[in-house]
Amino acid sequence: MIAASLTATAAHAPRATRDCSDVEWKVRTDLAAAYRLFDRLGMTDLIYTHMSARIPDTPDHFLINPYGLMFHEVTPDNLVKVDIDGNLVDGREGDAINPAGFTIHSAVHHARPDVGAVIHLHTDAGMAVSAQADGLLPITQHSLRWYNRIAYHTYEGIALDLAERERLVADLGSHHSMILRNHGLLTAGQDVAEAAVLMYYLEQACKQQIMALAGGRPLVYPSPEVCEHTAQQYERAYPKAGVLEWDALLRWLDGTSGPVGPR
């Protein structure tokens, strides 16, 4: 079972029993790989966080994990397809999705046609920073990617109220990353690769902030001019997140490269 599961999340996973377009299958394999990636990095919350991806050739449909599976159990074949209204389009008997996951992901996919993938995680460092009044501080090179470029959403309880969707997307605006206060992190990308790499580095920035604050010594802040310059370098001097990193991450998941994360 373990070998089969690993194979199913490889970059060139066999089609198995899924009858779908090549475009959809590519999205399925990338999304399943993202679940495997964050499982290996230890960025999980049992069955309670979620990632989704829009299907380009049916843009009103998106894929999300079946409710009740842990990240390492998600494969390209068992991802659930739903429409923007939460109706099951393609799944298996007994499939369901996390109601809070639907609230968050449907909101972003509906409001932002430019977004192809949404990742929401409850990481330790992300949740810790989400509870800090100043939010993400511009104190490391990683964090400067988000200098004046990250959204915040006030905590309203577990995201079961569909009315929260309007406020969530209003807070997100045109940003690709958001800190959900007292809750966790969210990234939105043009594709799975972009959303995943943004999430990795956002969590790294949060970890570094918690460690720096724990040191108990005064912090050094770059000038606002340097902070803005660095943020623009991320936007203009490099391809978008995921372009350079995603194939390397897939090789790591396939076992053809060395260790990347803690597991």
Order of alpha helices (4+ residues) and beta strands (2+ residues): alpha-alpha-beta-beta-beta-beta-alpha-beta-alpha-alpha-beta-alpha-beta-beta-alpha-alpha-alpha
